[in-house]
Amino acid sequence: MDNYQKIFRARPSNYRLINYEAEVYKLIYGRDPLSNLQLNYRRPKKEYRSLYWDNMIPEKAIDELMNISKIEIVDMNQGKDSKLLTHFIFRPINQDQEYVERVTQMLNSGTTKAKFGVGVGNKLIIYVATKNWYRPDANNDLLIKWWNELPKKIKKSV
């Protein structure tokens, strides 16, 4: 089974047990959001490999992330504004806490912030985020660059 078949998309995000967006907000800003974050907001989507993805996430990055055999994709988001930030969340196949801590430390560099936590089924997950987000009326080159570099950072870390 390749990583494409292991993507966690069992329920719509409004039924999630964990508010990923709030956890990403805490990761970037170091505090809880001032109000509840909107989980289901409209953003441009494209169909790619029979699933719907945020429009601004490059297909090359999606392919490379899906082909990392040591992880399972939990969630990814192109971001919307200073509250709903760009993020990628994955579950390492190796669930040893020391290993997950080491991977998280390696990912925490530059504009990329990372932390680990407990996800659905009490499995360890890693949040990877950047303070950048998709802006419909602006240049998104930095966002696209972040997505295109992310698979290499994760492969090197795991």
VMD Tcl script that draws the C-alpha trace (Angstrom):
set ca {
  {0.00 0.00 0.00}
  {1.54 3.34 -0.99}
  {1.16 6.54 1.02}
  {-1.58 7.70 -1.35}
  {-3.90 5.03 0.04}
  {-3.05 5.82 3.66}
  {-4.17 9.46 3.71}
  {-6.36 10.15 6.72}
  {-9.57 11.68 5.43}
  {-12.11 9.61 7.32}
  {-14.39 12.43 8.44}
  {-15.14 16.01 7.44}
  {-13.01 18.44 9.43}
  {-15.94 19.73 11.51}
  {-16.16 16.26 13.10}
  {-12.48 16.12 14.02}
  {-11.53 15.35 17.58}
  {-8.58 17.75 17.32}
  {-8.69 21.31 16.05}
  {-5.53 21.21 13.92}
  {-5.84 24.87 13.02}
  {-5.80 25.91 16.71}
  {-2.75 23.72 17.36}
  {-0.95 25.30 14.40}
  {-1.89 28.77 15.68}
  {-0.38 27.88 19.09}
  {2.76 26.57 17.37}
  {3.33 29.78 15.41}
  {2.22 32.38 17.96}
  {2.86 30.58 21.27}
  {-0.66 31.19 22.61}
  {-4.24 30.01 22.17}
  {-6.32 31.72 19.48}
  {-8.49 34.55 20.80}
  {-11.62 32.99 19.29}
  {-12.68 29.69 17.78}
  {-11.06 29.11 14.45}
  {-13.33 28.31 11.55}
  {-12.58 24.72 10.55}
  {-14.48 24.52 7.28}
  {-13.86 27.58 5.18}
  {-14.06 27.85 1.44}
  {-10.77 27.82 -0.36}
  {-9.87 27.06 -3.97}
  {-9.69 23.28 -4.56}
  {-8.37 21.11 -7.34}
  {-8.81 17.42 -7.97}
  {-5.50 15.63 -8.10}
  {-4.93 11.87 -7.78}
  {-8.67 11.40 -7.15}
  {-8.70 13.64 -4.05}
  {-9.37 17.33 -3.54}
  {-6.46 19.49 -2.45}
  {-6.01 23.17 -1.75}
  {-5.33 24.86 -5.06}
  {-2.03 26.51 -4.13}
  {-0.30 23.37 -2.87}
  {1.97 22.36 -5.76}
  {1.27 18.93 -7.26}
  {5.00 18.17 -7.17}
  {5.00 18.67 -3.40}
  {1.87 16.53 -2.98}
  {3.48 13.70 -5.00}
  {6.71 13.85 -3.02}
  {4.92 13.99 0.35}
  {2.70 11.05 -0.59}
  {5.75 9.00 -1.56}
  {7.52 9.30 1.80}
  {7.04 5.77 3.09}
  {7.90 6.60 6.70}
  {4.88 8.89 7.22}
  {1.10 8.97 6.89}
  {-0.47 12.27 5.88}
  {-3.03 13.53 8.39}
  {-3.84 17.03 7.08}
  {-2.48 19.80 4.89}
  {-3.72 23.32 4.34}
  {-2.59 26.20 2.15}
  {-3.63 28.73 4.78}
  {-6.02 31.64 4.57}
  {-4.92 34.47 6.87}
  {-2.97 35.25 10.04}
  {-5.24 32.91 12.03}
  {-5.57 30.00 9.60}
  {-1.98 29.30 8.68}
  {-0.26 27.02 6.18}
  {0.44 23.61 7.68}
  {1.23 19.96 7.06}
  {0.47 17.33 9.68}
  {1.71 13.78 9.52}
  {1.91 10.62 11.59}
  {5.37 8.99 11.65}
  {5.25 5.22 11.12}
  {7.86 4.89 13.88}
  {5.88 5.89 16.99}
  {8.84 5.86 19.41}
  {8.58 9.17 21.29}
  {12.33 9.86 21.26}
  {12.36 9.35 17.49}
  {9.36 11.68 17.03}
  {11.00 14.34 19.24}
  {14.21 14.13 17.20}
  {12.34 14.43 13.89}
  {10.42 17.42 15.25}
  {13.64 19.16 16.33}
  {15.17 18.62 12.90}
  {12.12 20.14 11.18}
  {12.12 23.21 13.43}
  {14.32 25.53 11.35}
  {14.09 28.77 9.43}
  {10.52 29.81 8.66}
  {9.34 26.26 9.40}
  {8.05 25.56 12.89}
  {7.31 22.06 14.16}
  {5.92 20.36 17.25}
  {4.53 16.95 18.05}
  {1.36 15.95 19.83}
  {-1.11 13.14 20.24}
  {-3.61 12.64 17.45}
  {-6.54 10.38 16.72}
  {-6.12 6.89 18.18}
  {-3.47 8.16 20.61}
  {-0.91 8.15 17.79}
  {1.89 10.70 17.79}
  {1.61 13.31 15.05}
  {3.91 16.11 13.93}
  {2.67 19.58 13.05}
  {4.79 21.49 10.53}
  {3.77 25.07 9.78}
  {4.86 28.45 8.50}
  {3.59 31.92 9.24}
  {2.98 32.42 5.52}
  {-0.38 31.71 3.87}
  {-2.08 31.87 0.50}
  {-3.08 35.37 -0.55}
  {-5.38 35.59 -3.60}
  {-4.24 39.11 -4.50}
  {-0.53 38.78 -3.83}
  {2.63 37.02 -4.92}
  {2.69 33.52 -3.39}
  {6.21 32.56 -4.46}
  {7.42 32.14 -0.87}
  {4.48 29.87 -0.07}
  {5.10 27.70 -3.14}
  {8.80 27.55 -2.31}
  {7.98 26.42 1.25}
  {5.74 23.61 -0.06}
  {8.32 22.50 -2.63}
  {11.11 22.35 0.00}
  {8.99 20.61 2.66}
  {9.21 17.04 1.28}
  {13.03 17.22 1.23}
  {13.08 18.48 4.84}
  {10.78 15.69 5.98}
  {12.70 12.98 4.08}
  {15.94 14.19 5.63}
  {14.36 14.23 9.11}
  {12.68 10.83 9.08}
}
mol new
graphics top color blue
foreach p $ca { graphics top sphere $p radius 0.5 }
foreach p [lrange $ca 0 end-1] q [lrange $ca 1 end] { graphics top cylinder $p $q radius 0.2 }
display resetview
